[in-house]
Amino acid sequence: MKFPAANCGLVLPFFARSVLAGATYSLSDSIVGEGFYNAFTFEAIPDPTNGRVNYVDQATAQSLNLTYATSNTFIMRADDTTVLSSSGPGRNSVRIRTNNQYTTHVAVFNMPHMPQGCGTWPAVWETSESNWPDGGEVDIVEGVNNVEPNQSTLHTSPNCSVPASGVTQLGTAVYTDCDTTVNGNAGCGVKLTEDYNSFGPGFNNIGGGWYAIERTNNYISIWFWERGDASAPSDATSGAATIDTSNWGTPAAYFPNTDCDLATHFDANNIIINLTFCGDWAGNSAVYSASGCPSDCVDYVDNNPTAFTDAYFQFNSIHIYE
């Protein structure tokens, strides 16, 4: 979540030669509907990515209808009614963090909808906020300004990289050095070029789908399956009591420990979900204009609240396995 415009640089093809693993896990946390309020803490903090955003606490979010839940769905969104003063705070939005932390685990996100719109920067990610970047960061879902596809990225302390070839994954690599101190903190990212419906309007038009992350000391894998994908593994999509990732097929993004000691570069991490606006990446002038968005980012976000009617996350569930 912390990387700026530099992520738009070098694109390297990855060739399928590495051997994928997999394992069996048992359900440890099932987060559904109103259970999100017990599983997550709302973070009313200054945006570390310098966005045009005002993160609000849970009571404020609920009173302003920026979050609501039923027995089987949870929604978090940004304000879409207020014209902002240029001298005032940013657009009200929500950032949440799990109360539990995870090391070796699998998390499956059943998402029918993600935020879209010029100026938006939504993310679903894992990190240890108190020990960033030494505790590592995995961006599972991230992008800006409706630009497809999704990009999944690692950000770490020095001496962590991914191979430039020989990795079995469906996506396309963007940089290979995960170190936050190089390439403008672009990290080692993978664009999910095998499926442009993995992000933004394309994702929402198909009813979303399932994202999954498997983190071990040997590799980190990320998968995406569209809502109507008949090949999506039933244990992942049903919230089964046990899962077997060895049956899930080639991941969209795969980060092996070949040139990175994952055990020392990643702490126990929280899951974070947030929606910011503009900031270091979405608001970068070159990135924003290349997205085909009007005006400049801050002016657009300030003066066009109805443009953010679709700037919301909807989750049917998050299932976590250990």
TIRO-264551 format. One record per residue (C-alpha): x, y, z; residue number from 1. Coordinates in nm, 2 decimals, decimal comma. Example, Ala and Ser with C-alpha at 12.3 -4.5 7.8 and 13.67 -1.06 7.14 Angstrom:
BEGIN
1,23 / -0,45 / 0,78 / 1;
1,37 / -0,11 / 0,71 / 2;
***
This chain:
BEGIN
0,00 / 0,00 / 0,00 / 1;
0,29 / 0,23 / 0,05 / 2;
0,44 / 0,24 / -0,29 / 3;
0,43 / 0,55 / -0,53 / 4;
0,43 / 0,60 / -0,90 / 5;
0,76 / 0,40 / -0,96 / 6;
0,56 / 0,08 / -0,98 / 7;
0,47 / 0,16 / -1,34 / 8;
0,81 / 0,09 / -1,47 / 9;
1,00 / -0,21 / -1,61 / 10;
0,78 / -0,51 / -1,70 / 11;
0,95 / -0,85 / -1,71 / 12;
0,80 / -1,17 / -1,84 / 13;
0,82 / -1,46 / -1,60 / 14;
0,86 / -1,81 / -1,74 / 15;
0,69 / -2,12 / -1,60 / 16;
0,97 / -2,35 / -1,47 / 17;
0,95 / -2,34 / -1,09 / 18;
0,78 / -2,62 / -0,90 / 19;
0,47 / -2,52 / -0,70 / 20;
0,40 / -2,66 / -0,36 / 21;
0,08 / -2,66 / -0,15 / 22;
-0,05 / -2,77 / 0,18 / 23;
-0,36 / -2,85 / 0,39 / 24;
-0,50 / -2,59 / 0,63 / 25;
-0,78 / -2,57 / 0,88 / 26;
-1,03 / -2,29 / 0,92 / 27;
-0,92 / -2,05 / 1,21 / 28;
-1,13 / -1,74 / 1,15 / 29;
-1,45 / -1,70 / 0,96 / 30;
-1,55 / -1,33 / 0,92 / 31;
-1,89 / -1,27 / 0,78 / 32;
-2,14 / -0,98 / 0,79 / 33;
-2,16 / -0,81 / 1,12 / 34;
-1,86 / -1,02 / 1,24 / 35;
-1,64 / -0,77 / 1,06 / 36;
-1,70 / -0,53 / 1,34 / 37;
-1,56 / -0,77 / 1,60 / 38;
-1,27 / -0,89 / 1,38 / 39;
-1,14 / -0,55 / 1,27 / 40;
-1,05 / -0,22 / 1,43 / 41;
-1,13 / 0,10 / 1,24 / 42;
-0,82 / 0,32 / 1,21 / 43;
-0,89 / 0,69 / 1,23 / 44;
-0,53 / 0,78 / 1,14 / 45;
-0,34 / 1,02 / 0,91 / 46;
-0,29 / 0,85 / 0,58 / 47;
0,07 / 0,72 / 0,55 / 48;
0,04 / 0,76 / 0,17 / 49;
-0,05 / 1,13 / 0,19 / 50;
-0,39 / 1,08 / 0,03 / 51;
-0,68 / 1,33 / 0,01 / 52;
-0,87 / 1,13 / 0,27 / 53;
-1,00 / 1,15 / 0,62 / 54;
-1,02 / 0,81 / 0,78 / 55;
-1,30 / 0,80 / 1,04 / 56;
-1,36 / 0,58 / 1,34 / 57;
-1,63 / 0,31 / 1,36 / 58;
-1,89 / 0,52 / 1,53 / 59;
-1,85 / 0,80 / 1,28 / 60;
-1,85 / 0,55 / 0,98 / 61;
-2,17 / 0,39 / 1,10 / 62;
-2,35 / 0,72 / 1,17 / 63;
-2,25 / 0,85 / 0,82 / 64;
-2,35 / 0,52 / 0,66 / 65;
-1,99 / 0,47 / 0,54 / 66;
-2,01 / 0,11 / 0,67 / 67;
-2,30 / -0,12 / 0,72 / 68;
-2,35 / -0,50 / 0,75 / 69;
-2,62 / -0,77 / 0,73 / 70;
-2,60 / -1,13 / 0,84 / 71;
-2,41 / -1,22 / 0,52 / 72;
-2,24 / -0,90 / 0,38 / 73;
-2,02 / -0,61 / 0,49 / 74;
-1,98 / -0,28 / 0,31 / 75;
-1,73 / 0,00 / 0,36 / 76;
-1,73 / 0,31 / 0,15 / 77;
-1,63 / 0,67 / 0,10 / 78;
-1,85 / 0,98 / 0,13 / 79;
-2,02 / 1,05 / -0,20 / 80;
-2,23 / 1,36 / -0,11 / 81;
-1,99 / 1,63 / 0,02 / 82;
-1,81 / 1,90 / -0,18 / 83;
-1,48 / 1,95 / 0,00 / 84;
-1,31 / 2,28 / 0,10 / 85;
-0,96 / 2,30 / -0,04 / 86;
-0,84 / 2,41 / 0,30 / 87;
-1,03 / 2,13 / 0,49 / 88;
-0,98 / 1,76 / 0,55 / 89;
-1,00 / 1,50 / 0,28 / 90;
-1,29 / 1,29 / 0,17 / 91;
-1,43 / 1,07 / 0,46 / 92;
-1,34 / 0,71 / 0,41 / 93;
-1,26 / 0,39 / 0,60 / 94;
-0,95 / 0,19 / 0,69 / 95;
-0,98 / -0,13 / 0,89 / 96;
-0,72 / -0,37 / 1,04 / 97;
-0,77 / -0,72 / 1,18 / 98;
-0,73 / -0,76 / 1,55 / 99;
-0,56 / -1,10 / 1,49 / 100;
-0,22 / -1,13 / 1,32 / 101;
-0,10 / -1,42 / 1,10 / 102;
0,22 / -1,58 / 0,99 / 103;
0,18 / -1,91 / 0,79 / 104;
-0,18 / -1,89 / 0,67 / 105;
-0,42 / -1,88 / 0,38 / 106;
-0,68 / -1,60 / 0,35 / 107;
-0,97 / -1,62 / 0,11 / 108;
-1,16 / -1,30 / 0,03 / 109;
-1,51 / -1,33 / -0,12 / 110;
-1,56 / -0,99 / -0,28 / 111;
-1,85 / -0,89 / -0,50 / 112;
-1,74 / -0,53 / -0,54 / 113;
-1,43 / -0,31 / -0,50 / 114;
-1,40 / 0,07 / -0,51 / 115;
-1,38 / 0,23 / -0,85 / 116;
-1,34 / 0,59 / -0,98 / 117;
-1,08 / 0,84 / -1,08 / 118;
-0,87 / 0,93 / -0,79 / 119;
-0,94 / 0,61 / -0,60 / 120;
-0,67 / 0,39 / -0,45 / 121;
-0,82 / 0,08 / -0,29 / 122;
-0,61 / -0,19 / -0,13 / 123;
-0,64 / -0,52 / 0,05 / 124;
-0,30 / -0,60 / 0,21 / 125;
-0,11 / -0,75 / 0,50 / 126;
0,16 / -0,58 / 0,71 / 127;
0,29 / -0,51 / 1,06 / 128;
0,23 / -0,14 / 1,10 / 129;
0,45 / -0,11 / 1,40 / 130;
0,75 / -0,27 / 1,22 / 131;
0,72 / -0,16 / 0,86 / 132;
0,91 / -0,23 / 0,64 / 133;
1,11 / -0,48 / 0,85 / 134;
0,80 / -0,68 / 0,91 / 135;
0,72 / -0,70 / 0,54 / 136;
0,41 / -0,61 / 0,34 / 137;
0,20 / -0,81 / 0,09 / 138;
-0,04 / -0,61 / -0,13 / 139;
-0,30 / -0,86 / -0,24 / 140;
-0,54 / -0,62 / -0,42 / 141;
-0,42 / -0,28 / -0,52 / 142;
-0,46 / -0,03 / -0,81 / 143;
-0,55 / 0,33 / -0,88 / 144;
-0,78 / 0,54 / -1,10 / 145;
-0,97 / 0,24 / -1,25 / 146;
-0,65 / 0,12 / -1,43 / 147;
-0,67 / -0,26 / -1,48 / 148;
-0,55 / -0,52 / -1,40 / 149;
-0,48 / -0,57 / -1,03 / 150;
-0,12 / -0,56 / -0,91 / 151;
0,01 / -0,78 / -0,62 / 152;
0,33 / -0,67 / -0,46 / 153;
0,58 / -0,74 / -0,18 / 154;
0,76 / -0,46 / 0,01 / 155;
1,04 / -0,55 / 0,24 / 156;
1,37 / -0,45 / 0,41 / 157;
1,69 / -0,49 / 0,20 / 158;
1,82 / -0,82 / 0,06 / 159;
1,49 / -0,96 / -0,07 / 160;
1,42 / -1,01 / -0,44 / 161;
1,24 / -1,25 / -0,67 / 162;
1,39 / -1,43 / -0,97 / 163;
1,38 / -1,27 / -1,30 / 164;
1,28 / -1,60 / -1,47 / 165;
1,18 / -1,95 / -1,39 / 166;
0,87 / -1,86 / -1,18 / 167;
0,54 / -2,04 / -1,24 / 168;
0,27 / -1,78 / -1,23 / 169;
0,00 / -1,64 / -1,46 / 170;
0,09 / -1,27 / -1,41 / 171;
0,37 / -1,05 / -1,54 / 172;
0,64 / -0,92 / -1,31 / 173;
0,70 / -0,55 / -1,25 / 174;
1,05 / -0,51 / -1,09 / 175;
1,21 / -0,79 / -0,90 / 176;
1,37 / -0,61 / -0,60 / 177;
1,13 / -0,60 / -0,30 / 178;
1,35 / -0,35 / -0,11 / 179;
1,15 / -0,04 / -0,01 / 180;
1,47 / 0,18 / -0,05 / 181;
1,51 / 0,12 / -0,42 / 182;
1,30 / 0,20 / -0,73 / 183;
1,10 / 0,45 / -0,53 / 184;
0,95 / 0,18 / -0,31 / 185;
0,79 / 0,01 / -0,61 / 186;
0,85 / -0,33 / -0,45 / 187;
0,85 / -0,66 / -0,64 / 188;
0,51 / -0,66 / -0,81 / 189;
0,31 / -0,88 / -1,04 / 190;
0,04 / -0,75 / -1,27 / 191;
-0,24 / -1,00 / -1,31 / 192;
-0,23 / -0,96 / -1,69 / 193;
-0,40 / -1,30 / -1,74 / 194;
-0,73 / -1,14 / -1,63 / 195;
-0,80 / -0,77 / -1,67 / 196;
-1,13 / -0,83 / -1,48 / 197;
-0,91 / -0,86 / -1,16 / 198;
-0,95 / -0,49 / -1,07 / 199;
-1,18 / -0,19 / -1,10 / 200;
-1,49 / -0,16 / -1,32 / 201;
-1,41 / -0,49 / -1,50 / 202;
-1,41 / -0,67 / -1,16 / 203;
-1,74 / -0,51 / -1,06 / 204;
-1,91 / -0,58 / -1,39 / 205;
-1,87 / -0,96 / -1,34 / 206;
-1,98 / -0,96 / -0,98 / 207;
-1,63 / -0,97 / -0,85 / 208;
-1,48 / -1,30 / -0,73 / 209;
-1,24 / -1,46 / -0,49 / 210;
-0,89 / -1,35 / -0,40 / 211;
-0,67 / -1,58 / -0,19 / 212;
-0,32 / -1,55 / -0,04 / 213;
-0,11 / -1,84 / 0,09 / 214;
0,19 / -1,73 / 0,30 / 215;
0,46 / -1,97 / 0,41 / 216;
0,83 / -1,94 / 0,48 / 217;
0,90 / -2,10 / 0,14 / 218;
0,67 / -1,89 / -0,09 / 219;
0,38 / -1,65 / -0,10 / 220;
0,11 / -1,72 / -0,36 / 221;
-0,19 / -1,51 / -0,47 / 222;
-0,48 / -1,64 / -0,67 / 223;
-0,78 / -1,47 / -0,83 / 224;
-1,09 / -1,65 / -0,96 / 225;
-1,38 / -1,47 / -1,13 / 226;
-1,73 / -1,51 / -0,98 / 227;
-1,84 / -1,74 / -1,27 / 228;
-1,52 / -1,94 / -1,30 / 229;
-1,61 / -2,30 / -1,31 / 230;
-1,25 / -2,39 / -1,23 / 231;
-1,24 / -2,21 / -0,90 / 232;
-1,16 / -2,46 / -0,63 / 233;
-1,47 / -2,55 / -0,43 / 234;
-1,29 / -2,56 / -0,09 / 235;
-1,18 / -2,20 / -0,15 / 236;
-1,52 / -2,06 / -0,27 / 237;
-1,74 / -2,25 / -0,01 / 238;
-1,55 / -2,16 / 0,31 / 239;
-1,48 / -2,52 / 0,37 / 240;
-1,35 / -2,64 / 0,71 / 241;
-1,02 / -2,76 / 0,55 / 242;
-0,85 / -2,66 / 0,23 / 243;
-0,58 / -2,80 / 0,01 / 244;
-0,39 / -2,54 / -0,19 / 245;
-0,20 / -2,80 / -0,39 / 246;
-0,53 / -2,84 / -0,59 / 247;
-0,57 / -2,47 / -0,66 / 248;
-0,36 / -2,46 / -0,98 / 249;
-0,11 / -2,20 / -1,09 / 250;
-0,13 / -1,88 / -0,89 / 251;
-0,16 / -1,54 / -1,04 / 252;
0,14 / -1,42 / -0,85 / 253;
0,41 / -1,64 / -0,69 / 254;
0,70 / -1,51 / -0,48 / 255;
0,95 / -1,79 / -0,39 / 256;
1,22 / -1,77 / -0,12 / 257;
1,49 / -1,83 / -0,38 / 258;
1,65 / -1,49 / -0,32 / 259;
1,46 / -1,38 / -0,01 / 260;
1,45 / -1,53 / 0,34 / 261;
1,07 / -1,49 / 0,39 / 262;
1,09 / -1,61 / 0,75 / 263;
1,32 / -1,31 / 0,85 / 264;
1,16 / -1,05 / 0,62 / 265;
0,80 / -1,11 / 0,73 / 266;
0,65 / -1,08 / 1,08 / 267;
0,31 / -1,18 / 1,21 / 268;
0,10 / -0,94 / 1,00 / 269;
-0,25 / -0,79 / 1,02 / 270;
-0,49 / -0,78 / 0,72 / 271;
-0,57 / -0,41 / 0,63 / 272;
-0,84 / -0,29 / 0,40 / 273;
-0,86 / 0,07 / 0,30 / 274;
-0,97 / 0,33 / 0,04 / 275;
-0,77 / 0,64 / 0,00 / 276;
-0,77 / 0,91 / -0,27 / 277;
-0,49 / 1,07 / -0,47 / 278;
-0,18 / 1,05 / -0,26 / 279;
0,17 / 0,92 / -0,36 / 280;
0,05 / 0,69 / -0,63 / 281;
-0,31 / 0,77 / -0,75 / 282;
-0,24 / 1,15 / -0,73 / 283;
0,10 / 1,14 / -0,90 / 284;
0,05 / 1,38 / -1,19 / 285;
0,19 / 1,15 / -1,45 / 286;
0,00 / 0,85 / -1,33 / 287;
-0,33 / 1,04 / -1,29 / 288;
-0,31 / 1,19 / -1,64 / 289;
-0,21 / 0,86 / -1,80 / 290;
-0,52 / 0,71 / -1,65 / 291;
-0,74 / 0,93 / -1,86 / 292;
-0,89 / 1,10 / -1,56 / 293;
-1,01 / 1,47 / -1,58 / 294;
-0,87 / 1,78 / -1,41 / 295;
-0,61 / 1,71 / -1,14 / 296;
-0,66 / 1,45 / -0,88 / 297;
-0,72 / 1,66 / -0,57 / 298;
-0,95 / 1,91 / -0,75 / 299;
-1,15 / 1,62 / -0,89 / 300;
-1,19 / 1,44 / -0,55 / 301;
-1,28 / 1,77 / -0,38 / 302;
-1,55 / 1,88 / -0,62 / 303;
-1,71 / 1,57 / -0,76 / 304;
-1,86 / 1,37 / -0,47 / 305;
-2,12 / 1,18 / -0,69 / 306;
-1,82 / 1,03 / -0,89 / 307;
-1,77 / 0,81 / -0,58 / 308;
-2,10 / 0,64 / -0,56 / 309;
-1,93 / 0,32 / -0,66 / 310;
-1,63 / 0,37 / -0,44 / 311;
-1,70 / 0,09 / -0,20 / 312;
-1,59 / -0,25 / -0,09 / 313;
-1,84 / -0,53 / -0,05 / 314;
-1,73 / -0,86 / 0,12 / 315;
-1,94 / -1,17 / 0,16 / 316;
-1,67 / -1,32 / 0,38 / 317;
-1,31 / -1,36 / 0,47 / 318;
-1,20 / -1,71 / 0,56 / 319;
-0,86 / -1,75 / 0,72 / 320;
-0,69 / -2,09 / 0,75 / 321;
-0,38 / -2,19 / 0,95 / 322;
***
